[in-house]
Amino acid sequence: MTPTDAVRATALDYIEGWYTGDAARMERALHDDLVKRTPAAEGAAGLRAVTKERMVELTRDGGGRDVADPGIEVHVDDVVGDLATARTVCVDFVDYLHLVRTPAGWRIVDVLFLART
């Protein structure tokens, strides 16, 4: 598997894990030090943050399972050595992902996202 394919697989674990409520896939995709952020409110200066533990919990509680067709797209934007950037785009969110290659594989270190709904 090429590094680009491996990054894509990790991004799919993240976004498909969310929409299927598969906490194991979500956990596998995320680095232990993950911070996921979004603007606190439109026009606000602050950010809301979510940890790996909270993302896994939210996924386990159902995630986006109520969405029949999330229209998932994954774009691997760049892979350089042990670092990568990717985007997931779907009906609900646009996520900008930073990933790092670890001994266990590619993991998402941080996410900056915007809800589309």
Stockholm file with secondary structure:
# STOCKHOLM 1.0

chainA/1-117         MTPTDAVRATALDYIEGWYTGDAARMERALHDDLVKRTPAAEGAAGLRAVTKERMVELTRDGGGRDVADPGIEVHVDDVVGDLATARTVCVDFVDYLHLVRTPAGWRIVDVLFLART
#=GR chainA/1-117 SS CCHHHHHHHHHHHHHHHHHHTCHHHHHHHEEEEEEEEEESSTTCSCEEEEEHHHHHHHHHTTTTTTCSCCCCEEEEEEEETTEEEEEEECSSEEEEEEEEEETTEEEEEEEEEEECC
#=GC SS_cons         CCHHHHHHHHHHHHHHHHHHTCHHHHHHHEEEEEEEEEESSTTCSCEEEEEHHHHHHHHHTTTTTTCSCCCCEEEEEEEETTEEEEEEECSSEEEEEEEEEETTEEEEEEEEEEECC
//
